[in-house]
Amino acid sequence: MASCLVVASSLLSSPRPPKTSAQKPPLQPISSLSPLHSAKPKNSTNPTFLKAPFLLSDSCRIRFLARASLGETDASSDEPPPLVGEDSAAFDLETQNIVSWVYFTVILGVVLYVLDVVWIDNSTGFGKVFIDAVSSLSDSQEVYFINHRYDGLQLWQFQNAPGFHQLVYFINHRYDGLQLWQFQNAPGFHQLVWLSNFISFFFLYPSTFNLLEVAAVDKPKMHLWQTGIMRITRHPQMVGQVIWCLAHTIWIGNSVAIATSIGLIGHHLFGVWNGDKRLAMQHGEAFEVVKKRTSIIPFAAILDGRQKLPKDYYKEFIRLPYFTITALTLGAYFLHPVMQAASFRLHW
């Protein structure tokens, strides 16, 4: 209240400007510049505290633009902040190298042939010997699956022979162990499990789509993805694996399925911590910005406003890799009987 009286007193006591002559000054043309850029009057009699403050200095503008480039913009804005990471699942045919894809096809063929001779074929390979050696450590199938990381779902890593044998072993022994529940005949249960499995494959980590890097035809890179599935969760591989494990465990309903799921989910939870650590080391402050905008729990960053979706965000999923996933997932479902028959013939 006292400060208000002082201000009012200073206003009332300030001297009036001297009267000018009756002749009006000529009209000045209206400038398109803002008042901040207009010429300053030479003899101003206004009190100092009534002058318009200077809004932004050059250094303030530079700091603001730097912060905006890193995504530290106003959270209340409806527009999504600029990207600091990479656009995931982008595939441009015009940028593809035919020679690289031919090289990839040759490498894949050679790897599959060697895998068959050295590991799959029981007459020449060591797969059956390895299975028997590991199985002799314990009669419990649950112990086998917990002690050995089961990554057989990663079918794109054909060079991972132990992963292949674990896939075959799971198919052959999935109904071993103690049966705990049986819901397979419940109405609509098969459709629910099928839909869950179908959705789980859309949570593949975007680097999986870079087949040329996976096969080391192109130099592998540690990408900082930010669009597509990364808007939903920063660790889609873990989320997809959890969905797949829950669906198969509920469907099979026995101790072997539970042990397999524990091993898989535990492995991917470690990957969450290790993945964030490696991204932070590789990308530094840019990763911290992406981390603030994303979440581990699906949709959490979207719901609390940290992740602002662009109006056409759905276009980030209308891309060739996701069409390929759709075709492969449907194909794998219809080929389940063939996969099971092939696994049974190996007697692993």
C-alpha positions in Angstrom: 0.0 0.0 0.0 2.8 2.4 0.9 4.5 1.8 -2.5 1.3 2.5 -4.3 1.0 5.9 -2.5 4.6 6.7 -3.4 4.0 5.9 -7.1 0.7 7.9 -7.1 2.5 10.9 -5.4 5.3 10.8 -8.0 2.8 10.8 -10.8 0.8 13.8 -9.4 3.9 15.7 -8.6 5.7 15.3 -11.9 5.9 18.5 -13.9 3.7 19.0 -16.9 5.3 19.2 -20.3 5.6 22.8 -21.7 2.8 23.8 -24.0 3.6 23.8 -27.7 2.4 26.2 -30.2 -1.0 25.9 -31.7 0.4 24.8 -35.0 0.1 21.1 -35.3 3.2 19.1 -36.5 2.9 17.5 -39.9 1.6 13.9 -39.9 4.3 11.3 -40.1 3.9 8.2 -42.3 2.9 5.1 -40.5 5.9 2.7 -40.3 5.5 -1.0 -40.6 8.1 -1.5 -37.9 7.0 -2.2 -34.3 7.1 0.5 -31.7 10.3 -1.0 -30.3 12.1 -0.1 -33.5 10.7 3.4 -33.9 12.9 6.4 -33.4 13.3 7.5 -29.8 12.0 11.1 -29.0 14.8 13.5 -28.2 13.1 15.3 -25.3 11.0 12.8 -23.4 9.4 14.1 -20.2 7.7 10.8 -19.3 8.9 9.2 -16.0 11.5 6.5 -16.5 9.4 3.8 -15.0 6.7 4.4 -17.7 9.0 3.6 -20.6 8.4 0.4 -22.4 11.0 -2.2 -21.3 13.3 -3.9 -23.8 11.8 -7.3 -24.3 14.6 -9.5 -25.6 18.3 -8.8 -26.0 20.3 -10.5 -28.6 21.8 -12.9 -26.0 18.3 -13.8 -24.8 17.2 -14.5 -28.3 20.2 -16.8 -28.9 19.5 -18.7 -25.6 15.8 -19.0 -26.5 16.5 -20.4 -30.0 19.0 -22.8 -28.5 16.5 -24.1 -26.0 13.8 -24.3 -28.6 16.1 -26.4 -30.8 16.5 -28.9 -28.0 12.8 -29.1 -27.4 12.6 -26.9 -24.2 9.6 -25.0 -25.5 6.5 -24.0 -23.7 4.6 -27.1 -22.5 1.3 -25.4 -23.0 1.8 -25.1 -26.8 -0.4 -27.4 -28.9 2.3 -27.8 -31.5 4.8 -30.7 -31.1 8.4 -29.5 -30.4 11.0 -30.1 -33.1 12.7 -33.5 -33.4 16.1 -34.0 -31.9 16.2 -37.7 -32.8 15.6 -39.7 -35.9 12.4 -40.6 -37.8 11.8 -44.3 -37.3 10.6 -46.9 -39.8 11.3 -44.5 -42.7 12.1 -46.5 -45.9 12.8 -44.7 -49.1 13.2 -46.9 -52.2 15.1 -44.2 -54.0 17.9 -44.2 -51.4 18.4 -48.0 -51.4 21.5 -49.6 -52.9 20.8 -52.6 -55.1 24.3 -54.0 -54.5 23.8 -53.9 -50.7 20.6 -55.9 -50.9 22.2 -58.4 -53.2 25.1 -58.7 -50.8 22.6 -59.1 -47.9 20.7 -61.9 -49.8 24.0 -63.8 -50.4 25.1 -63.4 -46.7 21.6 -64.6 -45.5 21.8 -67.6 -47.8 25.2 -68.6 -46.6 24.4 -68.2 -43.0 21.2 -70.3 -43.3 23.2 -73.0 -45.1 25.9 -73.1 -42.4 23.3 -73.0 -39.7 21.6 -76.1 -41.1 24.8 -78.1 -41.5 26.6 -77.0 -38.3 23.6 -76.8 -36.0 20.1 -78.0 -37.2 20.8 -81.2 -39.1 21.1 -83.9 -36.5 23.4 -86.0 -38.6 26.0 -83.3 -39.0 25.3 -80.5 -36.5 25.8 -80.0 -32.9 22.3 -78.8 -32.0 21.1 -82.1 -30.7 24.3 -82.6 -28.7 24.0 -79.2 -27.1 20.3 -79.8 -26.2 21.1 -83.1 -24.6 24.1 -81.6 -22.6 22.0 -78.8 -21.3 19.0 -81.0 -20.5 21.2 -83.3 -18.5 21.9 -80.6 -16.0 18.4 -80.8 -14.6 15.2 -82.8 -15.2 13.1 -79.6 -14.7 12.1 -77.8 -17.9 11.4 -74.7 -15.8 15.1 -74.6 -14.7 16.2 -74.9 -18.3 14.2 -71.9 -19.5 15.0 -69.7 -16.5 18.8 -70.4 -16.8 19.0 -69.9 -20.5 17.9 -66.7 -22.2 15.1 -67.6 -24.6 15.3 -65.3 -27.6 13.9 -67.6 -30.2 11.3 -65.0 -31.2 14.1 -62.9 -32.7 13.9 -64.9 -36.0 15.8 -62.2 -37.8 19.0 -63.1 -36.0 19.5 -66.4 -37.8 23.2 -66.4 -36.9 22.2 -66.9 -33.2 22.2 -70.7 -33.1 21.3 -71.0 -29.4 18.3 -68.7 -30.0 17.1 -71.0 -32.8 17.4 -74.1 -30.6 15.6 -72.4 -27.8 12.7 -71.6 -30.1 12.5 -75.3 -31.3 12.9 -76.5 -27.7 10.0 -74.3 -26.5 7.7 -75.5 -29.3 8.5 -79.1 -28.4 8.2 -78.8 -24.6 5.7 -75.9 -24.1 3.1 -78.3 -22.6 5.5 -80.0 -20.2 5.5 -79.1 -16.6 2.6 -78.5 -14.1 -0.7 -77.5 -15.6 -2.1 -74.6 -13.5 -5.2 -73.5 -15.5 -7.0 -74.1 -18.7 -8.9 -71.3 -20.4 -8.4 -72.4 -24.1 -12.1 -73.4 -24.5 -13.5 -70.2 -23.0 -15.6 -68.1 -25.5 -13.5 -65.4 -27.2 -10.3 -66.4 -25.4 -8.5 -67.6 -28.6 -9.4 -64.3 -30.4 -8.1 -62.2 -27.4 -4.8 -64.1 -27.3 -4.4 -63.9 -31.1 -5.0 -60.2 -31.1 -2.5 -59.7 -28.3 0.2 -61.6 -30.1 -0.5 -59.7 -33.3 -0.2 -56.3 -31.6 3.0 -57.4 -29.8 5.0 -57.6 -33.0 4.2 -53.9 -33.8 6.3 -53.0 -30.8 9.5 -54.1 -32.5 12.4 -51.7 -31.9 12.8 -49.6 -35.0 16.5 -50.6 -35.5 15.1 -54.1 -36.3 13.9 -52.7 -39.6 17.5 -51.7 -40.6 18.2 -55.2 -42.0 21.4 -54.0 -43.7 22.8 -52.8 -40.4 21.6 -56.0 -38.6 23.6 -58.1 -41.1 26.5 -55.5 -40.9 26.2 -54.9 -44.7 25.9 -51.2 -43.7 27.9 -50.0 -40.7 25.7 -50.6 -37.6 24.8 -47.4 -35.7 23.2 -46.6 -32.4 20.2 -44.6 -33.5 18.2 -42.2 -31.4 14.7 -42.9 -32.6 11.9 -40.5 -31.7 8.8 -41.0 -33.9 6.3 -43.9 -34.6 6.2 -46.5 -31.9 8.7 -44.5 -29.8 6.0 -42.0 -29.1 4.1 -44.7 -27.3 7.0 -46.2 -25.3 10.8 -45.6 -25.3 11.4 -49.4 -25.1 8.9 -51.0 -27.5 10.9 -54.3 -27.6 10.3 -54.8 -23.9 6.6 -53.9 -24.1 6.1 -56.2 -27.1 7.9 -59.1 -25.3 5.7 -58.6 -22.2 2.5 -58.7 -24.2 3.7 -61.8 -26.1 4.7 -63.6 -22.8 1.4 -62.7 -21.1 -0.6 -63.9 -24.0 1.3 -67.2 -24.3 1.4 -67.8 -20.6 -2.3 -67.3 -20.2 -3.0 -69.5 -23.2 -0.7 -72.4 -22.2 -1.3 -72.1 -18.5 1.5 -74.2 -17.1 4.8 -73.8 -15.2 7.0 -74.0 -18.3 5.3 -71.0 -19.9 5.7 -69.1 -16.6 9.4 -69.9 -16.4 9.9 -69.0 -20.0 8.2 -65.6 -19.5 10.2 -64.9 -16.4 13.5 -65.4 -18.3 12.3 -63.3 -21.3 10.9 -60.4 -19.4 13.8 -60.3 -17.0 16.2 -60.1 -19.9 14.3 -57.3 -21.5 14.0 -55.3 -18.3 17.8 -55.4 -18.1 17.8 -54.1 -21.6 15.7 -51.1 -20.5 18.4 -50.0 -18.1 21.3 -50.9 -20.3 19.7 -49.3 -23.4 19.1 -46.0 -21.7 22.6 -46.0 -20.4 24.2 -46.6 -23.8 22.0 -44.0 -25.5 22.9 -41.5 -22.9 26.6 -42.2 -23.4 26.2 -42.0 -27.2 23.9 -39.0 -27.6 24.2 -37.1 -24.4 21.9 -34.1 -24.1 19.8 -35.1 -27.1 18.9 -38.3 -25.4 17.9 -36.4 -22.2 15.5 -34.4 -24.3 14.0 -37.5 -25.9 13.8 -39.1 -22.5 11.8 -36.2 -21.1 9.3 -36.5 -24.0 8.9 -40.3 -23.8 8.1 -42.9 -21.3 8.8 -46.6 -20.5 5.2 -47.3 -19.6 3.1 -47.2 -22.8 1.1 -44.0 -23.4 2.2 -42.4 -20.1 4.1 -39.5 -21.8 1.1 -38.9 -24.1 -1.4 -38.9 -21.2 0.6 -36.5 -19.0 1.3 -34.1 -21.9 5.1 -34.6 -22.3 4.6 -36.3 -25.7 2.7 -34.0 -28.1 1.4 -35.9 -31.1 1.4 -34.2 -34.5 -2.0 -34.1 -36.3 -0.8 -36.6 -38.9 1.0 -38.9 -36.5 -0.8 -41.9 -37.9 1.2 -41.6 -41.1 4.3 -42.6 -39.1 2.8 -46.2 -39.1 1.7 -46.2 -42.8 5.1 -47.3 -43.9 6.7 -50.3 -45.6 8.2 -51.9 -42.4 4.8 -52.0 -40.7 3.1 -53.5 -43.8 5.9 -56.1 -43.8 5.3 -56.9 -40.1 1.6 -57.3 -40.8 2.3 -59.8 -43.6 4.9 -61.7 -41.6 2.8 -61.9 -38.5 -0.2 -63.2 -40.4 2.0 -65.7 -42.3 3.6 -67.0 -39.1 0.2 -67.5 -37.5 -1.0 -69.6 -40.5 2.3 -71.5 -40.6 2.2 -72.5 -37.0 1.3 -76.1 -37.9 4.3 -76.2 -40.3 6.6 -74.8 -37.6 5.4 -77.3 -35.1 5.9 -80.2 -37.5 9.4 -79.1 -38.4 10.3 -78.7 -34.7 9.0 -82.2 -33.8 11.1 -83.8 -36.6 14.3 -82.5 -34.9 13.5 -84.4 -31.7 15.1 -81.7 -29.6 
